[in-house]
């Protein structure tokens, strides 16, 4: 039985250029009472949780390496944007979020929560 994830979609911005980008091509936005990090890499936009799952480092203070992994500023743990998998070997997972570009703006998806989501 395959289970397709369902998302609630929230608008981030009308245009990517309106965001407050840092020099490391990352920014923090608040969406639906959650702080998330947006990062630009290779002309793509990615989103992840604001804090590292290891020691709570602020991910937007890190950087994106040459292979497209987000790197925590505290201990240099690296995570793949596509699935949140820790690629530097420590076994942690970073929560990532899907992004959609729509005619009226850019949206981020938060997985629907409910009693039957575990099925």
RAFENMO-V283832 format. One record per residue. N is the residue number from 1. PSI is psi in degrees with one decimal (none if undefined). OMEGA is omega in radians with two decimals (NA if undefined). Layout:
N/PSI/OMEGA
N/PSI/OMEGA
//
This chain:
1/119.7/3.12
2/145.8/-3.12
3/117.0/3.11
4/129.3/3.13
5/144.1/3.08
6/141.8/-3.07
7/148.8/2.87
8/129.7/-3.04
9/135.8/-3.11
10/134.4/-3.14
11/131.5/3.10
12/-47.4/-3.04
13/160.6/3.03
14/-35.3/-3.04
15/138.1/-3.10
16/-29.3/-3.13
17/-12.9/-3.13
18/-7.4/-3.12
19/155.7/-3.09
20/79.6/-3.06
21/137.4/3.02
22/171.3/-3.13
23/-26.1/3.14
24/11.7/3.14
25/34.5/3.04
26/157.8/3.04
27/160.9/3.10
28/132.9/3.05
29/154.0/3.05
30/124.1/-3.10
31/124.1/3.11
32/45.6/3.13
33/21.5/3.07
34/136.4/2.99
35/128.6/3.07
36/160.5/3.11
37/133.4/3.00
38/142.0/3.13
39/141.6/3.05
40/129.9/3.05
41/127.3/3.09
42/45.7/3.11
43/19.5/3.08
44/151.1/3.11
45/132.7/-3.14
46/156.2/3.13
47/142.0/3.09
48/172.3/3.10
49/157.9/-3.05
50/-28.8/-3.05
51/144.0/3.07
52/138.9/-3.14
53/-14.8/-3.12
54/-63.5/-3.04
55/14.1/3.05
56/19.6/3.10
57/147.1/3.12
58/109.2/-3.01
59/-30.6/-3.13
60/-12.7/3.06
61/-3.4/3.10
62/-143.7/-3.14
63/169.6/3.03
64/124.9/-3.10
65/178.6/-3.05
66/-21.0/3.13
67/3.5/3.06
68/15.9/3.07
69/141.9/3.03
70/136.2/-3.03
71/125.5/3.12
72/139.2/-3.11
73/-20.1/-3.07
74/-56.2/-3.03
75/8.4/3.10
76/26.8/3.03
77/139.9/-3.08
78/141.4/-3.11
79/141.2/3.07
80/132.6/3.10
81/-31.7/-3.04
82/-34.1/-3.07
83/-0.3/3.12
84/0.9/-3.09
85/136.7/3.08
86/119.6/-3.07
87/-0.8/3.11
88/7.3/2.92
89/2.7/-3.07
90/-14.4/3.04
91/10.7/3.12
92/161.3/3.04
93/133.6/3.09
94/130.6/3.12
95/124.7/3.09
96/160.5/-3.07
97/141.7/3.08
98/150.4/3.11
99/139.1/3.03
100/134.0/3.02
101/118.0/-3.14
102/164.3/-3.13
103/-30.5/-3.09
104/4.5/3.10
105/-166.6/-3.10
106/133.5/-3.06
107/151.1/3.04
108/143.9/-3.13
109/128.9/3.00
110/130.3/-3.11
111/134.8/3.10
112/139.1/3.09
113/140.3/3.12
114/170.3/-3.07
115/-38.5/-3.04
116/9.5/-3.12
117/-21.3/-3.11
118/-12.7/3.14
119/none/NA
//
